[in-house]
Structure formats: structure tokens, C-alpha cells
Amino acid sequence: MPKTSRVIAVGPMPPEKSAYALARYSRSPDSIRESIDWVRKHDSTKFLESFYFQYGHASIADLGHVVMCFEGVSELAATEIEDEQLWDGQARSSRYQDFSRSGFITPPGLDSAQESSYKAAATRLLEAYHAIHAKTVEFLADKLPKPEQMKEDAYRRNIAARAFDVARYALFFGIPTGVGQVTSIRTLERQIRRLRSSEYVEVRDIAEEIAEACALPPACAWDDASQEAIAPTLARHVDPDAHASTSQRDLKQWAMQNLPAANSTTAVPVDLIKPADTHSEIVATLLYPVTEISFRELYELARDWSTSRRNEVIDVALGSRTRRDELLRAFRGGPYIFDIVMDIGAYRDLHRHRRCQQFRKAYSGKLGYEMPEAIAEAGLAEEYRTVMDATFATISGIGANAADYLLPFAARGRFLFKMDFAEAEYIARLRSGVKGHFSYRKVAWEMKQRMEELEPELGRLMEATPPSVEDPLTR
């Protein structure tokens, strides 16, 4: 008897056809070949309309995957696009290419005077980016002579990359970039609905373009074998996520009416909390993005409140929830919560970690900006401060959403990460390595230090490299 293979590799299929074939396969005694033949002869749209969108068999949409790329989007929009936990993708790296060649994006909603101020500030930042990179290349070449065993072109690439690490502080959210992603249909649906409820016009427009792309054949195909639409059924079921935006608005209003002003003392760069009260933790997480108060302060406030007052916050958050809406992200968690103050460039790197729940406070620039040590060492401190101070002055005179596009990667922000110990160990080990950017290396090292203080027996298991250990010619 010929041997029958127990493993059958299935070739690429349109995402909705793949979902239909595998869903039918789970509901039938037929082989996968027979299920695929069935799908060729039947309408996948009717199946998905009934089982996924009407009956709520959501796992069906996990069986079809879509590859999409976003080109010419702002760094701000890219950050919003990537804000999905079940997401696989890559964004263009600021370490290996000159990000100033594509100019900058001017957001809508500015009057003529604001637009002029914005463009002038953006131009100054790009000029500073060029100057910092050129002078840092010279500085690093003098500081780090080429090792004899290293080839000249490899040496130059390493020096240029390290100089870009310094220069990137003058990049800003309005810089164009590119993002490539692979997601399931279910994640794509959630992404479109979330982006359609964004406060940013550009992001809402991108959501519309995603839905339009789903209703069409692929714009960039490997071959001409298939000209079927990518996910036409999905394209008809992507209303804005009204619950998330309404909840945030209502929580912000409640916070303004009921919470004290934020403590004005200097923020701790990395704070670690292990909450013992889940009810208070959820309340504190709900309020974190809509206030300027640290997570620790919010958690301690919530613990002092009565149960009914904590429930009041939760009821405000869930007041707009419908049968279709999942619980908000704030209801998800992990035993360890890191409240981190870091520059936006470092956040863009750490934001890529998926095995955690992430939250951010509104971008504002109120926490000032970082200045890399190499800036001062290269004799660029005065020029750097001048352009940063001028940029922040311009930001204060522009409308809130548009001003966010001008925030340099040097600007500090506040971000919350909930995770288990395995993810904390992974981030500390990976991101503290000598190949990494010095900004997030400091954050990763601080995460280890805080864990050793809180959980000494676990903290000792976290292998992290101190920022003082450097090997700048390693990438």
C-alpha cells in the first residue's frame, strides 16, 4: 500500500476562501481537498455573512489572513496602525536609512498662520537631523577607529547607523514612513473599526482605504492567478468602534469632575507595581489614558474609594457598550505593571512587543525632551536645545491633534505596559543588549532593577546588560 501523507500543505488562497474552506473542514468529514473543491463551487460571502457576522462565530475570521502595506503614512499614523496585540508586521527602521528624503506630512485642520509655523518648524527639525547626523558621523569616526579586521564598508555602515540613532531625536511624528502587516480577517476588522474612530483625520482616512482595498483584488500580486477581491464581505461590516471613543470621552469628563490635579513632582522613569486589588487596577487603567496622573497614584486613589465609587467609573466606561463590543482593553492585564516615562522614539521600538497590554497618555510635550549624551559630546548641545525649544514653542500654538505631528522623537511621553514575568524577562534581555538603541536599553535595564527590588528571587533571573556596557560597532 502506498504511504498516505498525514501532512498536507495548502497553497495560497484568497483570505475569505481560506476561512470558508477551513471552517467547512472543521464541520465536515470531507478531506481538505474536497473542502477546497466545495468552496470553489460555492459562495463564501453567504457563509461568512451567516456564520461570522450574524451568528457570531468569530474564530472563522482567524482562518483567513491578509497582507497589507501602508506607504507614505505619518509616523503617528504608523503607531496607530500597529496598535493591535494580534498583529505581525514591520515598520521602516530609522537606523538604516535617511528619513528626511520624503519630506514631511502636514496634517489637515491648520489655518494659514498655523500651517506656516508648522512647516517652518518641520523644516528646522529636518535641517537639524541632517546636521546632527553629519557631525555625529565625524565624531564617532574619531572616537571609534576602524578595527583592523573590519571591512571599510561594514565600518562605515555601522558608524552611519549609530549616527542615525542620535539624529533620530530630531525626527518627528509627521515624517512619512511605511508599514507592512499580516493579520487575520478578525484582527483586520477590529483594526479598521478602531482606526475609523480615531481622533486623527489621516488615520480615519487610512481606515477607509483599508476597507476599500478589501473590496478589490490585490493591488500588488505575486502572479496573475487570482483576481478575486481580498475580503469583500469584511469590507461591508466595519463601522467605527463608537464604544471605545465614547468610553474615553465619558471617562475624561468624569475624571475632570472628580479627580485631583496630577502630582507635579518629577516623574519616575520606570515604576513597577504588582496590584493586589483587581477591581482597583481596572479602574486605574481606565483612568490612566485620560488623565496626567501616574498609575501608582490612580491605583492608590481607587483602593481608597468605596466599591460603589469604583463601580461608578466602570459603569461610565461601559455605558456605551453594545452586544457586539468586547470588553475594553483596560479589563485585560498581567501581574506586573510598568509605568514608563520615555522618549517617543523608544516607545516606537517597545510598542512592537505584543505579549502585553499597552496604554498611553495623550501626547502633549509637557514632560519635555531627552538629549542624548552624544549630542553634548559632539559639541551640538546648544544647537539641539535651540531647535527643540523652538519646536515646543510652536507646538503650544497649534491645535492639539495637528500639534502631535510636530512632536519630535525626543519628546517624553508616559506609557503603561501590563505583562507577565516571562515577557518582562524577555524585554529586559532583548532590549538591553549592546545592539539596541541606547534609549530603550536604559528602559530595559530599569525594568530589571525595579523587578529586583519588587521580586528579588525573580529579578535575579532577568539577564540584562547594563547601559554602561557598550559595543557601538556591533549591530
Disulfide bonds with the S-S distance in Angstrom:
none
